[in-house]
Amino acid sequence: CLSGICMNVGCIKGDCFRSVCMNSDGIRGDCLSSVCMNSSCIRGDCLSSVCMNSDGIRGFCLSGVCMNSDGIRGDCLSSVCMNSDGIRGFCLSGVCMNSDGIRGDCLSSVCMNSDGIRGDCLSSVCMNSGCIKGDCLSSVCMNSYCLSSVCMNSDGIRGDCLSSVCMNSDGIRGDCLSSVCMNSSCIRGDCLSSVCMNSDGIRGDCLSSVCMNRDGIRGDCLSSVCMSSDGIRGDCVCM
């Protein structure tokens, strides 16, 4: 209802009575903040805690957005949500994580990556053992890279970290940044500052500045040491 006039999504005027409006198609609907939602669910707006979505299924409202029972909208109501595949999940900051991990958002300290494998969280991004990116909450993530002073390389073998350089147990050098490591296999980690290009030409995340190795391939700079594509230490050039 707006000033006693009801407008449905088709811009046809109707009449408002209290919180109920009658659209010109003769179907009674409900008014919310000057918008009329009739029982044919042309508008998916919220009325109190109940809404009707465009497919005609009643759902629930979160921040003015309707989430219905088949998950056409994957928004959160309290701690339960429905994702686009219709599977019930959990809410974090208004985003739904369902049980098959279609959305990789977190509930408490556990996240569900997009391949459906449960993982743990580090800062704001979680990487599971399949190196598929998800989102996280809390402080622990044992992905295939670095956690604190422990380095995990892409083959899942634990290695040791020395200062901010990680040497995996297979002898492949990687770059450790406290909780994030990008190893020389260039499987994507997460970023602290700018973006760099790893030695295989895949865009990755930067530790400190960007270096150009002697073979002309961009790599990651750590102090004054960089790694070329053949795994040999190279020299950094300011870019």
C-alpha positions in Angstrom: 0.0 0.0 0.0 1.2 3.5 -0.9 -1.1 6.3 0.2 -4.1 4.0 0.1 -3.3 2.7 -3.4 -2.1 -0.8 -4.1 0.3 -1.4 -7.0 1.1 -5.0 -8.1 4.1 -5.9 -10.2 2.2 -5.3 -13.4 1.7 -1.7 -12.3 -2.1 -2.1 -12.2 -3.7 0.0 -9.5 -5.8 -1.6 -6.8 -7.3 -0.5 -3.5 -5.7 -0.9 -0.1 -7.6 -1.7 3.1 -5.3 -1.7 6.2 -2.7 -4.3 5.4 -4.7 -6.0 2.7 -4.9 -4.9 -0.9 -7.1 -6.0 -3.8 -5.4 -6.0 -7.1 -7.3 -5.3 -10.3 -7.3 -8.9 -11.1 -9.6 -9.5 -8.1 -7.1 -11.5 -6.1 -6.5 -10.4 -2.5 -2.9 -9.8 -1.5 -0.9 -8.3 1.2 0.9 -5.0 1.3 4.4 -4.4 2.5 6.1 -1.0 2.3 4.0 0.3 -0.6 4.3 -3.0 -2.5 1.4 -5.4 -3.0 2.0 -9.1 -3.1 -1.0 -11.0 -4.2 -1.8 -14.7 -3.8 -0.5 -15.4 -7.3 2.9 -14.4 -5.9 3.9 -12.0 -8.7 5.9 -10.1 -6.2 8.1 -12.0 -3.8 8.2 -9.4 -1.0 8.0 -10.1 2.7 5.0 -9.6 4.9 6.0 -9.9 8.6 7.8 -13.3 8.6 5.9 -14.9 5.7 6.3 -14.2 2.0 5.2 -15.7 -1.2 7.7 -16.2 -3.9 7.3 -16.1 -7.7 6.6 -19.9 -7.9 3.6 -19.5 -5.5 5.2 -21.4 -2.6 5.0 -19.8 0.8 8.3 -19.1 2.4 10.0 -16.9 5.0 11.5 -13.5 5.0 15.0 -12.3 5.7 15.9 -8.7 5.3 13.1 -8.2 3.0 14.0 -11.1 0.8 11.8 -14.2 0.4 13.2 -17.7 0.8 10.6 -20.3 -0.1 10.6 -24.0 0.7 12.0 -25.1 -2.6 15.0 -22.9 -2.2 14.5 -20.7 -5.3 16.0 -17.9 -3.2 18.8 -19.2 -0.9 18.5 -16.5 1.8 18.6 -17.2 5.5 15.9 -17.3 8.1 17.4 -17.5 11.6 19.9 -20.4 11.4 18.2 -22.5 8.7 18.1 -21.8 5.0 17.2 -23.5 1.8 19.6 -23.4 -1.1 18.8 -23.4 -4.8 18.8 -27.2 -5.0 16.2 -27.4 -2.3 18.4 -29.0 0.3 18.2 -27.6 3.8 21.3 -25.9 5.1 22.6 -23.4 7.6 23.0 -19.6 7.5 26.1 -17.4 8.0 25.8 -13.7 7.5 22.7 -14.1 5.4 24.3 -16.7 3.1 23.1 -20.3 2.9 25.4 -23.3 3.1 23.6 -26.5 2.3 24.6 -30.1 3.0 26.0 -30.7 -0.5 28.2 -27.7 -0.4 26.7 -25.8 -3.4 27.5 -22.7 -1.4 30.8 -22.9 0.5 29.8 -20.7 3.4 30.4 -21.5 7.0 28.4 -22.3 10.1 30.4 -22.0 13.4 33.9 -23.3 12.7 33.1 -25.8 9.9 32.7 -24.9 6.2 31.4 -26.9 3.3 33.4 -26.5 0.1 31.8 -26.5 -3.2 32.6 -30.1 -3.9 30.7 -31.1 -0.8 33.7 -32.1 1.3 33.7 -30.7 4.8 36.7 -28.7 5.7 38.0 -26.3 8.4 38.2 -22.6 8.1 41.1 -20.2 8.1 40.6 -16.4 8.2 37.8 -15.8 5.6 38.6 -18.5 3.1 38.7 -22.3 3.3 40.4 -24.6 0.9 39.8 -28.3 1.3 42.1 -31.1 0.2 40.6 -31.0 -3.3 41.8 -27.4 -3.5 38.3 -26.2 -4.2 37.6 -22.8 -2.7 35.0 -22.3 0.0 34.2 -19.7 2.6 34.8 -20.0 6.3 34.4 -18.7 9.8 36.7 -19.2 12.8 40.4 -19.7 12.9 41.5 -23.2 11.9 42.0 -24.4 8.3 44.2 -27.3 7.4 44.1 -27.0 3.7 46.7 -28.2 1.3 49.0 -25.2 2.1 50.3 -23.6 5.2 48.8 -23.4 8.7 51.0 -21.5 11.2 54.4 -23.2 11.0 53.2 -26.3 9.2 53.3 -26.5 5.5 51.1 -28.9 3.5 51.9 -29.3 -0.2 49.6 -30.1 -3.0 50.1 -33.9 -2.7 48.9 -33.7 0.9 52.3 -34.5 2.4 53.2 -32.4 5.5 56.3 -30.4 5.3 58.2 -27.9 7.4 58.2 -24.1 7.2 61.3 -22.1 7.6 60.6 -18.4 8.3 58.3 -17.4 5.5 59.6 -19.9 3.0 58.1 -23.3 2.9 59.9 -26.4 1.8 57.5 -29.3 1.2 58.6 -32.8 1.9 58.8 -33.5 -1.9 61.4 -30.8 -2.2 59.2 -28.3 -4.0 59.6 -24.8 -2.7 56.5 -22.9 -1.7 55.8 -19.5 -0.2 54.3 -19.5 3.3 52.4 -16.5 4.7 51.4 -17.4 8.2 48.3 -19.2 7.4 48.4 -19.1 3.6 50.8 -20.8 1.3 51.2 -20.8 -2.4 53.5 -23.7 -3.4 55.4 -24.0 -6.7 52.7 -26.2 -8.1 50.7 -23.0 -8.3 47.5 -24.4 -7.0 45.6 -21.3 -5.9 45.9 -20.1 -2.3 44.5 -17.0 -0.8 45.7 -13.5 -0.8 47.2 -11.0 1.6 48.0 -8.1 -0.6 48.2 -7.8 -4.4 48.0 -10.3 -7.2 50.9 -12.0 -8.9 51.5 -14.5 -11.7 53.0 -17.8 -10.7 55.6 -19.5 -12.7 53.1 -21.6 -14.6 51.3 -18.5 -15.8 48.3 -19.0 -13.5 47.3 -16.0 -11.6 47.8 -16.4 -7.9 48.2 -14.4 -4.7 51.2 -12.3 -3.7 53.4 -12.4 -0.8 55.2 -9.1 -0.5 56.0 -7.8 -4.0 56.1 -9.3 -7.4 59.3 -10.6 -9.0 60.4 -11.4 -12.5 62.6 -14.4 -12.7 65.6 -14.6 -15.0 63.6 -16.8 -17.4 61.1 -13.8 -17.9 58.3 -15.5 -16.1 56.6 -13.7 -13.3 56.8 -15.3 -9.9 56.2 -14.6 -6.3 58.7 -12.5 -4.3 59.7 -13.4 -0.8 62.3 -11.0 0.6 64.8 -10.9 -2.3 64.3 -14.5 -3.4 62.0 -15.7 -6.1 61.3 -19.0 -7.8 61.6 -19.6 -11.5 59.4 -22.0 -13.4 62.1 -24.7 -13.2 62.2 -24.5 -9.4 65.6 -22.7 -9.3 66.0 -19.7 -7.2 66.1 -16.5 -9.2 66.5 -12.8 -8.8 63.8 -10.2 -8.1 63.3 -7.2 -10.3 61.0 -4.4 -9.2 57.9 -4.4 -11.3 
